[in-house]
Amino acid sequence: MTVRIDKPAGPMRMGKVTRRDLLVAGIAAAIARPAAALAEPLAGRAPGVPPAGAATARSALPIRVSTLNHVSFGCADLRRTVAWYEKVLAIPRHAFQDYGGGQTVLRVSNDPPAYMALSQRSPESLQVVTARRPHFCWGIEDFNVHRIFEGLAEMPALARSVLREGTTINGVNFDGPDGAPLQFNPVIACGGLGFLGEVCDNAAEAVRRPGDPPPIPVRTLNHVKYHVSDLSSALAWYQRLTDMPVAAWQEPQGGPRTAGYEGRPIPVLRVGAGPQHLALVEGGGPEAFRLHVGLGVEGFDPDAVMARLAEHGVTAHMRLREGVTKEVLVDAPDGVRLQLQDVSYSGEGGVLGNEHR
């Protein structure tokens, strides 16, 4: 695995990227943005989709993504939410980020790193209906800040990056379709310290109380389901930006379909080698602002999982997707929708949702 943090010509100080370096990278990328890309949203096409027959001599796209690195969200009661994930799913705290009011980092997996970053919402924000889509981040093997900025400038998408706590690259943040808050991180980032955020307490274990029912041990960050206002343009945008192929279509127009589903077919975009994936659903309303994240469980037995959730007093229901695949949907704290599946679940067909069709 190679991680590259290049910088413009000039002396490199102690091998580190400074705030100035990152700022210069962003300015350089903006200056280099092709005029055609700047005019693109005005041409009546889907944003970020070049006209037919267009060709560029050099492109930083697509950006190759390897993993789903993390999701993050605010909590009404941070301490209670952290305790819930430790008790029910055996997800431990393994890092803390001292910025933006502070974020508690929960480890989903070590190899590759995947995590959830939780923050305490302010009393004022609790009274406001959320109007911003959830945040998720990809992990990139060859993490090159300048190439990423250049690629985002081609979209075009306004990008920004800072040094968290003055020492750690906080990835590259940018907005996707519908203002989605997205991010690229080094694939080894675990949400901790170190230059690349790669230093975490890998030996951390979930805190549990005597008498708690056994947890459902989660092993992987499996998928994110994301709502978009225009499926065609959003799909084109994500596929121009990244190398994610469409691995499958859920809810095909000709069937079979899940009882009650009436929307457009759902493209499942494979992340890296899979089975991690991003599923895009056309739609709006409250669900568009609700985080839906899939977590992988080894030896997944949906009936046993449902029984164990009941022991914990957790509200959940099981649905049969397209008449074949059992999916366990969990109402987690803070309005988060969790989906528990086998670690091999790829959003495709078959009993475990891992069969290509």
KAJO-V711145 format. One record per residue. N is the residue number from 1. RES is the residue in one small letter. PSI is psi in degrees with one decimal (NA if undefined). OMEGA is omega in degrees with one decimal (none if undefined). Layout:
n & res & psi & omega
N & RES & PSI & OMEGA
N & RES & PSI & OMEGA
This chain:
n & res & psi & omega
1 & m & 132.1 & -179.0
2 & t & 131.1 & 174.8
3 & v & 119.2 & -178.1
4 & r & 126.9 & 173.6
5 & i & 83.1 & -178.4
6 & d & 165.2 & 175.4
7 & k & 161.6 & 177.3
8 & p & 162.4 & -177.8
9 & a & 139.7 & -178.6
10 & g & 168.0 & -177.1
11 & p & 138.8 & 175.9
12 & m & 125.0 & -175.6
13 & r & 111.7 & 174.1
14 & m & 19.4 & 178.4
15 & g & 17.8 & -177.6
16 & k & 153.4 & 173.9
17 & v & 123.6 & -179.0
18 & t & 172.2 & 174.6
19 & r & -39.3 & -179.7
20 & r & -41.5 & 179.3
21 & d & -46.1 & -178.3
22 & l & -38.2 & 178.6
23 & l & -43.6 & 178.9
24 & v & -39.5 & 179.5
25 & a & -43.7 & -179.5
26 & g & -41.9 & -179.8
27 & i & -42.2 & -179.4
28 & a & -41.9 & 179.8
29 & a & -39.1 & -179.4
30 & a & -40.7 & 180.0
31 & i & -36.2 & -177.2
32 & a & -5.3 & -176.4
33 & r & 127.2 & -179.1
34 & p & 144.0 & 179.6
35 & a & -35.8 & 179.1
36 & a & -37.6 & 179.2
37 & a & -37.5 & 179.2
38 & l & -36.2 & -176.9
39 & a & -11.7 & -170.1
40 & e & -47.0 & -177.6
41 & p & -17.0 & -177.6
42 & l & -2.2 & -173.1
43 & a & 4.4 & 177.1
44 & g & 15.2 & 178.2
45 & r & 172.4 & 173.4
46 & a & 134.5 & -177.9
47 & p & 132.2 & 176.2
48 & g & 1.0 & -179.4
49 & v & 117.0 & -175.7
50 & p & 157.1 & 178.2
51 & p & 157.3 & 180.0
52 & a & 135.7 & 177.7
53 & g & -3.4 & -178.7
54 & a & 145.1 & 178.8
55 & a & 144.4 & 176.7
56 & t & 145.9 & -178.2
57 & a & -30.1 & -176.2
58 & r & 134.1 & 179.6
59 & s & 140.9 & 175.5
60 & a & 2.0 & -179.1
61 & l & 154.1 & -4.3
62 & p & 155.3 & 174.7
63 & i & 128.2 & -175.7
64 & r & 118.6 & 180.0
65 & v & 141.9 & -175.2
66 & s & -34.0 & -175.0
67 & t & 164.0 & 160.2
68 & l & 116.8 & -171.6
69 & n & -45.4 & 179.1
70 & h & 165.8 & 168.7
71 & v & 159.1 & 177.5
72 & s & 152.7 & 179.6
73 & f & 160.9 & 178.3
74 & g & 152.8 & -175.5
75 & c & 142.1 & 174.8
76 & a & -36.6 & 177.0
77 & d & 94.5 & -172.8
78 & l & -47.2 & -176.6
79 & r & -42.8 & -179.1
80 & r & -39.7 & 179.7
81 & t & -44.0 & 178.1
82 & v & -44.0 & 179.6
83 & a & -35.6 & 179.2
84 & w & -47.1 & -178.6
85 & y & -34.7 & 177.2
86 & e & -44.8 & -176.1
87 & k & -46.7 & -172.2
88 & v & -40.2 & -171.5
89 & l & 3.9 & 178.5
90 & a & 35.6 & 177.5
91 & i & 113.8 & -173.9
92 & p & 161.4 & 169.5
93 & r & 131.5 & 179.0
94 & h & 4.1 & 176.4
95 & a & 165.3 & 175.1
96 & f & 135.1 & 179.4
97 & q & 118.8 & -174.7
98 & d & 65.7 & 175.4
99 & y & 159.8 & 178.8
100 & g & 34.8 & -177.9
101 & g & -6.7 & 177.6
102 & g & 139.5 & 177.2
103 & q & 130.1 & 174.2
104 & t & 128.4 & -174.0
105 & v & 123.6 & 178.6
106 & l & 129.9 & -177.1
107 & r & 121.5 & 173.3
108 & v & -43.5 & 177.6
109 & s & 158.0 & 179.3
110 & n & -35.5 & -172.1
111 & d & 98.8 & -1.2
112 & p & 159.3 & 179.7
113 & p & 136.8 & 173.8
114 & a & 141.2 & -173.9
115 & y & 171.5 & 174.3
116 & m & 130.5 & 179.5
117 & a & 117.3 & -174.3
118 & l & 138.5 & 178.7
119 & s & 157.2 & 178.5
120 & q & 123.6 & 176.5
121 & r & 147.7 & 178.2
122 & s & 154.8 & 177.9
123 & p & -34.8 & -179.7
124 & e & -40.7 & -177.1
125 & s & -23.9 & 179.9
126 & l & -19.2 & -179.4
127 & q & -1.8 & -175.1
128 & v & 133.9 & 176.3
129 & v & 127.1 & -178.4
130 & t & 129.9 & -179.9
131 & a & 24.5 & 177.8
132 & r & 135.7 & -176.7
133 & r & 158.6 & -177.4
134 & p & 161.2 & -178.5
135 & h & 134.7 & 168.3
136 & f & 164.2 & -172.3
137 & c & 141.5 & 173.1
138 & w & 154.8 & 170.7
139 & g & 138.0 & -176.7
140 & i & 129.6 & 179.6
141 & e & -56.8 & -177.8
142 & d & 79.9 & -172.7
143 & f & 102.4 & -177.1
144 & n & 104.9 & -174.2
145 & v & -44.8 & -174.9
146 & h & -40.1 & 178.0
147 & r & -38.2 & 178.9
148 & i & -45.3 & 177.5
149 & f & -40.2 & -179.6
150 & e & -43.2 & 178.8
151 & g & -42.6 & 179.3
152 & l & -31.8 & 176.9
153 & a & -31.0 & 177.7
154 & e & -26.9 & -172.5
155 & m & -51.9 & -6.1
156 & p & 149.2 & 176.8
157 & a & 126.6 & -179.9
158 & l & 124.6 & -176.6
159 & a & 156.6 & 179.1
160 & r & 150.8 & 177.7
161 & s & 142.6 & 179.9
162 & v & 166.0 & 172.1
163 & l & 108.2 & 179.1
164 & r & 131.7 & 179.9
165 & e & 19.5 & 176.3
166 & g & -0.9 & -174.5
167 & t & -19.3 & -170.7
168 & t & 128.5 & 176.1
169 & i & 122.5 & -178.0
170 & n & 41.5 & 179.6
171 & g & -161.5 & 175.3
172 & v & 120.6 & -178.9
173 & n & 143.0 & -179.3
174 & f & 166.4 & -179.8
175 & d & 134.8 & 176.2
176 & g & -161.8 & 178.9
177 & p & 141.4 & 180.0
178 & d & 20.8 & 179.5
179 & g & 20.8 & -179.1
180 & a & 126.5 & -179.9
181 & p & 103.6 & -174.2
182 & l & 167.8 & -176.7
183 & q & 147.5 & 168.5
184 & f & 136.9 & 179.1
185 & n & 158.7 & 167.2
186 & p & 143.2 & -175.6
187 & v & -22.3 & -178.7
188 & i & -0.4 & -179.6
189 & a & 130.5 & 178.8
190 & c & 8.3 & -179.9
191 & g & 14.3 & -176.0
192 & g & -148.1 & -178.7
193 & l & -167.5 & -177.9
194 & g & 162.3 & -176.4
195 & f & -36.7 & -178.4
196 & l & 13.4 & -178.7
197 & g & 29.8 & -172.1
198 & e & 1.8 & -176.3
199 & v & 108.5 & 180.0
200 & c & 167.5 & 177.7
201 & d & 89.3 & -176.2
202 & n & -13.1 & 179.2
203 & a & -0.3 & -177.2
204 & a & 141.5 & 177.5
205 & e & 150.2 & -179.2
206 & a & 138.2 & 177.2
207 & v & 127.5 & 179.2
208 & r & 152.5 & -178.8
209 & r & 151.1 & 176.1
210 & p & 136.6 & 179.2
211 & g & -8.8 & 176.9
212 & d & 142.4 & 173.7
213 & p & 156.0 & 176.4
214 & p & 144.5 & 179.7
215 & p & 171.9 & 171.2
216 & i & 98.3 & -172.6
217 & p & 117.9 & 178.8
218 & v & 139.6 & -177.3
219 & r & -25.9 & -174.4
220 & t & 154.9 & 165.7
221 & l & 108.8 & -167.1
222 & n & -47.3 & -177.6
223 & h & 167.6 & 171.0
224 & v & 133.3 & 174.1
225 & k & 129.0 & -170.2
226 & y & 133.1 & 178.4
227 & h & 136.7 & 179.3
228 & v & 152.4 & -177.6
229 & s & -30.2 & 179.2
230 & d & 105.5 & -173.2
231 & l & -42.9 & -175.8
232 & s & -48.2 & -177.9
233 & s & -36.0 & 179.8
234 & a & -42.8 & 178.5
235 & l & -44.5 & 177.9
236 & a & -38.5 & -178.9
237 & w & -50.2 & -178.1
238 & y & -35.2 & -178.8
239 & q & -22.8 & 172.9
240 & r & -39.4 & -177.9
241 & l & -43.3 & -173.3
242 & t & 176.2 & 178.7
243 & d & 22.1 & -178.9
244 & m & 118.2 & 176.5
245 & p & 158.9 & 172.3
246 & v & 110.9 & -178.4
247 & a & -26.4 & -177.4
248 & a & 166.1 & 172.7
249 & w & 117.6 & 173.3
250 & q & 156.3 & 178.8
251 & e & 57.1 & -179.1
252 & p & 149.0 & -174.9
253 & q & -38.0 & -178.9
254 & g & 3.8 & 178.9
255 & g & 172.8 & -0.9
256 & p & 155.8 & -179.2
257 & r & 156.0 & 176.5
258 & t & 139.0 & -179.5
259 & a & 126.2 & 177.4
260 & g & -14.3 & -179.1
261 & y & 128.2 & -177.0
262 & e & 6.1 & -176.2
263 & g & -169.2 & 178.4
264 & r & 155.4 & 174.0
265 & p & 148.7 & -173.4
266 & i & 114.6 & 176.8
267 & p & 136.8 & 177.1
268 & v & 112.1 & -177.3
269 & l & 118.0 & -178.6
270 & r & 134.8 & 177.2
271 & v & 122.0 & -178.7
272 & g & -133.8 & -179.9
273 & a & -0.2 & -177.3
274 & g & 177.7 & 0.0
275 & p & 2.4 & 178.1
276 & q & 145.5 & -178.4
277 & h & 165.8 & 175.1
278 & l & 124.1 & 178.6
279 & a & 130.6 & -178.1
280 & l & 126.1 & -179.3
281 & v & 129.6 & 177.2
282 & e & 127.6 & 179.2
283 & g & 167.8 & 179.9
284 & g & -148.6 & -179.7
285 & g & -169.7 & -176.5
286 & p & -33.1 & -178.3
287 & e & -25.6 & -179.4
288 & a & -20.9 & -177.2
289 & f & 13.0 & 179.7
290 & r & 128.7 & 178.4
291 & l & 126.1 & 173.8
292 & h & 114.1 & -177.5
293 & v & 134.4 & 178.8
294 & g & 138.0 & 179.1
295 & l & 139.6 & -176.2
296 & g & 136.0 & 179.3
297 & v & 131.7 & 178.4
298 & e & 141.0 & 179.5
299 & g & 42.7 & -173.9
300 & f & 121.4 & 174.6
301 & d & 101.4 & -172.6
302 & p & -37.1 & -179.7
303 & d & -41.2 & 178.0
304 & a & -38.1 & 177.7
305 & v & -43.9 & 178.5
306 & m & -41.9 & 179.7
307 & a & -40.9 & -179.1
308 & r & -39.2 & 177.0
309 & l & -38.4 & 177.9
310 & a & -38.2 & 177.2
311 & e & -33.4 & 179.5
312 & h & -2.8 & -178.3
313 & g & 27.1 & -176.9
314 & v & 133.8 & 177.9
315 & t & 126.6 & 179.7
316 & a & 160.9 & 173.0
317 & h & 155.4 & -179.0
318 & m & 133.0 & 177.2
319 & r & 157.4 & 178.4
320 & l & 99.7 & -177.6
321 & r & 124.9 & 176.7
322 & e & 27.3 & 175.8
323 & g & 5.5 & -173.8
324 & v & -49.6 & -168.9
325 & t & 119.0 & 176.8
326 & k & 126.5 & -180.0
327 & e & 130.1 & -179.5
328 & v & 117.0 & -178.3
329 & l & 127.5 & -171.7
330 & v & 134.0 & 173.2
331 & d & 99.7 & -179.4
332 & a & 168.5 & 177.8
333 & p & 156.3 & 174.5
334 & d & 25.6 & 175.9
335 & g & 7.8 & -179.1
336 & v & 135.3 & 174.4
337 & r & 116.1 & 175.9
338 & l & 145.5 & 173.4
339 & q & 119.6 & 179.7
340 & l & 127.6 & -177.8
341 & q & 174.9 & 173.4
342 & d & 152.0 & 180.0
343 & v & -20.3 & -179.3
344 & s & -1.8 & -176.6
345 & y & 123.9 & -178.2
346 & s & 11.6 & -179.4
347 & g & 13.6 & -177.9
348 & e & -147.8 & -172.9
349 & g & -175.1 & 178.2
350 & g & 173.0 & -176.2
351 & v & -41.6 & -179.5
352 & l & 4.2 & 179.5
353 & g & 29.9 & -176.9
354 & n & 14.3 & -177.4
355 & e & 123.7 & 179.2
356 & h & 142.3 & -179.6
357 & r & NA & none
